[in-house]
Amino acid sequence: MSTCHKRLNKNARTKVVIEQPTITGWFQPKGEVKAYSKLLNALTISNLTFENLYRIYDDVHQWLHCEKLIPLVGSVPTNTENREKAILSLVQVQDHQKAIEQLQQEQKRQLDFGVKMELHMKIKSQEQQINIHLQQIRELC
């Protein structure tokens, strides 16, 4: 499943700009992982916000964004308030993961053992931050 927000191009009104694409991985709705069935239940029309068409679509977009939580913590948030907090924590986890990848690449290029150890300590610090955010997400789910 995938969603993204789109808007008209500011320079050429006939063109559309796509922002914030969200693509889920392949999953079995009735498989072993029950979180996917919870996600699909959250996506039923009766559970979405009915203010206007944009809010319905944004709700679907946000719930699909929560699919990325399932491999990390094995569940999805139970309500929209927790969903928003979990998504903010997920963004921070992804930022820390990118920082770890950059530090690991830099560590591979280094020859000096002292610098490698310093980078290793930074990586461990980033991993601790990820664990803190994952714990926060688990509490929200």
Summary of the structure (lengths in Angstrom):
residues: 141
radius of gyration: 18.9
end to end distance: 21.5
largest distance: 59.7
contacts: 364
relative contact order: 0.11
helix: 64%
strand: 11%
